[in-house]
Every structure is written in C-alpha cells, then in structure tokens.
Amino acid sequence: MRVVTWNIQHARPNPDGQPDVAAALAVLRSIDADVCALQELDRHRRRSGGVDQPADLAAGLGGQLVFAPTVRRGGEYGIGLVVRGTVHEASVIDLGGTREPRAAVVASVEVAGRIWTVGCTHLSRRRSCAQDQLVSVLDALAGWPGPRVLLGDLNLVPGEVLPWSTAEGYHLVDGSPTHSTRRARVTRRIDHLLVQGATVTTASVHRAPVSDHCAVVADLR
C-alpha cells in the first residue's frame, strides 16, 4: 500500500498566489498513493474560491472521501482521507485545542485485499498540547486492528514524537525536512508517518508548487 500525508495549506501556491486545487490534484496524481491523508482542506470558503476541495480531490483521484471539518465558519476547514479502495468504518476523534480545534480521522480501509487501520490528524502548534493530542490519537488507534498507520502534520519534530511513538510500538519514518514557512530552505520535519505491524519499503519527500509543506510518501508491506 502506498500512503501520502500532505498539509496542502488550502492549495495556496508557494510562495504566493490564489489557491489552485487543480495543482494540488496534479501533485497527488503523480504520487499515485492508495491512501492520501490531507490537512488544511477548505470547503466552500471564500479564500479558496468557494470550491469543495475535499470532494474535488477525491473525485479527481477516484477515491472514497472521509472528511472531518474542524472549523465551521464561512464554510468548512479540516482534514480528510481519500482512499482508493474500500472504507469499511470511520470515526472522528475530537482532540480539542487552544486557538484552533483539532481532530483525527481513523478508518478501517481495504486496499488490494488487505485491511489496514489508518489515521489522519493535524495537531496543535503548541508543543505540550500537540504531545497530549498525539497520545490521545495513539490510544484511540490501539482499539482498532493492526496493521496501523498514523499520518499527519503533527507540528512536532522527530525528537518530540519518538518517546510516544516508541512506547506504543510504532516505527517513526525518518527523512528530509518537510516544512519551510514559505522560505526557500525547508527547515523542519513536522509531517510524519508512524507505522505499526508493517514494513516500510520506501519513503520519500516531495516538494510541490502549492503549500509550504512537502508531501511525505511511503510504500508499506
């Protein structure tokens, strides 16, 4: 199964410009993942032209959508999974937050005859809050069957994730930095894949013409 996690930042071009969901779709098509975990998706918001980004991306990828809005003001904004396979069950976990509400989506998905538990989340920018939220997500995933994969913008660097992921038996996929804050140099790795009960055969980071985050891709067996 190929997975990708990407904070698309409502498909805003980098370094600046009007959101372009078609450009984000082109990136995701080139990656060709079975499961896409996406963050900062806009639905019917003025800043992104009123389009339904989650639905447009799911339709363009030919996948099944699970969308969890975390902000409902002038449209919706949130996280989602697009699965080219079957979603057997899905649940949204409310994680609270400081300034912005946070959530996780957990789903049982079937890809190529194999059932996986996949989670997608976007955690708080406040470190202590993000770590508490990470523990809550890992606790929730423990109630779902393996193998398990957690993907998302955790707003934590690897050293801040490892104590919790290791304690729960997850392998944290390492690699290049993923977040640039719209500077030329990508400086921090805060977008992560955590895997339990499966082997990572390849992993890579893809910089795109939209968003200030890179997409993180892995093939799992």
N, C-alpha and C positions, 0 to 999 in steps of 0.2 A: 504494500500500500504506500503510495506517495502522499505526503501531507505537506501543507504550507501554512505558516502563520504570517499574517501581514496586517499591520496597522496602516490602513490606506489613507488615513487623515482626510476623509471625505473626498478622496481623489483629487486633492489640490496639487497642481503641478509644482515641481521643485525647480527653481527657487520661489516662483510666484506665478499667479495666474488664476483663471477661473477653473473650478473643479471639472474634471474630464473623466467621467466614469468609463467611457469607451477606451481611454488609455489604460486605466486600471484593468479592464477586462482583457485587453491585449496582453498585458503582462501575465495575468493568471492563465490565459490560454497557452502562452509559451512555456509556462512551468508545468502544465498538464498534470495537476495533482488530483488524486481521488477525493481528498478531503481538504477544503480550504477553511481555515479559521481566520476570520476577518474582524478587525476592530475599527472603531470610529466611522461607522457607516451612517449615512444620512438617508432619511426617508421623508420626502415632501418638505424639505427645508429650503428656505429662500437662498441661503448662501451657496447651495449646490444646484440651483435652478429648479427646485421643486420636484426633482426626479426621485424615483424609488430605487435607490442604489442597490439595496439587498436583492430586490426582485429582478432588477436588470442584470446583475451579475449572475444570479442563479440561472436565469433564462439563457444568458449567453454562454454559460458553462454547461448547460444541460444537466443541472444538478438539483437536488432537493434542498430547500432552504429551511433552516431553523434560525429565526431572528429573535433577539431579546432586546427591546428598547430599554435604555436606562434613563434617558431624558425624553420627556414628552412636553415640548414647548416650541411652538412654531413648527410643528412636525415632530419627527422622532429621530433619535440618535442612539446607536448602540452597537452590539456585537452580533456575530452570526456565524453559523456553519453552512457551507454549501457542500453537499455530499453527492458524488456521482456513484450512487449505489442506493441502498435502502436504509432509511432511518426507521428503526423499529420502535424506539421510545426516546423521548427527550424531556429534559427537565431544566428549569431555570432556577438558579440559586441566587437569592438576594444577599449581597455582601456588604451592604451599607456603604459608607464612605464619609469623607469630610466635606469637601465642597461639591463633589460630583458623585451621584450614586453609582455603585459598581455592581456587577453581576457576573455569573458564569453560566454557560450553557453546557450541559452534559448530555450526551446522546449515545445510544447503542446503535451502531451502524454496521451494515453488512457490505463488504467490498470484496468482489471476486470469491464469494462463497465463505468468507471468514468474517466473524463478528468481533468488533472492537468496541471498547468504550473510549470515546473521545470527548475531551473538554476544551472549551474556548473561554478565555477571560481577558479582561483588561483591568489591572489593579490600580490602586491609588498611587498618586505621585508622592505621598508621604510615606517614607520608608517603613516606619513602625506599623502603620496601618496596612500597607501592602503585605508585609510579612504575616500579619494576623489573617488577612484575607487569603493568602496562599495556603496557610494551614487549614482554613475552613474549606477551601476547594479540595485539597488533598484528602481531608476527612470525608467529604461527600463522595469523592471518587472511590474510596475504599468500599463503599456499599454497592458498587457496580462490578460486574465480572471483568476479569482480565482477558487479554492484554489491555492496558490502559495507556492513553496518551493525553497529556495536557499541553495545550498550545496557547500562546498569547503574549501580549505586551504586559509584562509583569512589573515594569518600572523598577526593577531590581537588577543589579549587576550579578554575575555568576556567584561571587563570594557571599552575596546576601541570600541567594536561593539555595545553595548547596547544603547548609545544615538541615534544612527542612526536607528537601528532595531526597537526600541520602537517608535520612531517618525513616522515610516512608518507602524506601527501596526503589526509587526512581533513578534512572540514568539521565543526567542533565547533558544535553548535546552542546558541545563547546564549538567555538568557531570565531569568525571575524566580528567586529563591531557592527551594530545594526541601526544606530540612531545618530543623526547628525545635527539635530536642531537647526536645520537649514544652513549649515555651514558646508564648505567644500569637503572637509575631512570628517569622515564618520568616526565617532569617538567612543561610543558606549555600546555594549551589548546588553540590551534590556528586553529583547524579544526572544522568547525561549521555547524549546521543545523538551518535555520531560517524558520519558518512556519507561514503562514497567512491563516486563513479561514479553519483550520483543527485542530484536536486534536491529540496530541502525546500520544499514549497509553503506549509505552515502549521505552526506549532508553538505549544504552549500548556502551561501547568502547571495541574494540578487538585488542589486540597486536598480531603482526604477525611475522613470521620468515624473512620476507623481508620488507624493508623500515624502515626509522627512524620515521615514523608516524604511529599512530594507526588508525584503521578504526572506524568510528562513524556510528552507526546503529540506526534507529528509525522506529517504526511502526506508521503509520498515519491513522486516520479515519476522 
